[in-house]
Amino acid sequence: MTRTSPLRVTVWSENRHEQRDQRVRDNYPEGMHATVASAIKDHLGDDVDITIALLDDPEHGLTEDVLSRTDVLTWWGHMAHDEVADDVVARVQQHVLSGMGLVVLHSGHWSKIFTTLMGTTCTLRWRNEADRELVWTVDPTHPIAEGVPHPIVIEEQEMYGEFFDIPTPDELIFISTFSGGEAFRSGCTFKRGRGRIFYFSPGDQDYPVYHHDDVRRVIANGVGWAESRHDRRELPYLDRFETDWFLTGAAGQGVGDAQAGGLH
């Protein structure tokens, strides 16, 4: 698909730590969402149009109208996963399956939307003791790794370690090692329905990781990669086709999942 207008990105965040914790406000005076948004804007420039959505907004800022105008959604959550309404999660899931891209950051691994799309617990081991993290590129030909040094050096970061309970990724781009000895699959891609998903673990409220130039580049690269390659957004659906449809040019019945499946 050739894009003729700016990539429409919605940056979603809880914005709760910023209200409660001075350390987080010191790291991210305008909020973590603003720092993530600036990373995308700095690298994609005029090719991107960014909207901010926050947990405390009506419908968490993720109305049907907002999502229908979103090409790629980024997600950061940590302390309030349970406060995200199930109907909003279902709405986001439908848009991902229909072709909206999703970039899940750091502790978003335990968000309702990520666990729903993965179908696993998405649990892991962790330690918040200012470990040094080295982010190693294991797929240097992948577009998300473009312009990224090998390794990315993050002097202080929360440790994430295996076992990380996710399905086998479609692509593994980065693995991280920590000063305590742990290793972690820190950059993975998945496809669900028509949607592309990128999970990237570096980034924490207690450390200024989203100001790190190389981390910011990866996030922007991930947003660019997650854009749909389809001309229109459409949820995959069950349909009945006559024999030799590919020779005759006949279309499907278009009657919907229940009737096409003989369930009416």
Secondary structure, 3 states (H helix, E strand, C coil): CCCCCCEEEEEEECCCHHHHCHHHHHHCCCCHHHHHHHHHHHHHHHHEEEEEEECCCHHHHCCHHHHHCCCEEEEECCCCHHHCCHHHHHHHHHHHHHCCEEEEEHHHHHCHHHHHHHCCCCCCEEEEEEEEEEEEECCCCCHHHCCCCCCEEEEEEEEEECCCCCCCCCEEEEEEEECCCCEEEEEEEEEECCEEEEEECCCECCECHHHCHHHHHHHHHHHHHHCCCCCCCCCCCCCCCCCCHHHHCCCCCCCCHHHHCCCC
